[in-house]
């Protein structure tokens, strides 16, 4: 899954906004990672 796909999924509400580090990098929880895998499998 690319960064653009993650941004798009956040934008359309498939992925809730995730926490970010001070430098702006996303910090994914285990639940976020599971959701990303599910989205990637459904689309891929």
N, C-alpha and C positions, 0 to 999 in steps of 0.2 A: 504494500500500500504506500503510495507516494504522499509527500507533504501536501500537495494540492488536493488529493483525495480526502485527507484528514480535514483540511480546511473546509472543503465543500460539505463533508458530512456534518461538521459543526454548524455550518451556515444554515443547512436545511433541517437541522434538529435531530439527525440520526445519532449524533454523538453530543452529549451535553458538554458545555464548556469545561475544560480541564484546568487544573491548577498550573501555574507557570512559575519558573524560577525568576530571579531578578533580571536575568539576561533575556527573558522572553521565551525560553525553551519550555515546551510542554512537559509536565510531569504526570504520567499516566498511572492510575491506580490499577490494581489487578482486575477490577470490574471493567475499567475502561479498556484494558487489553483484551478481555474476553469479548466485549462488544465489538471492538475493531476486528477481531478474528471472525466473528459471526457476520459482520457486514461484508468483509472481504470475501468470505466463502459464498455468500449469497450473490454478490455482484460478479465475482471472478468466475 
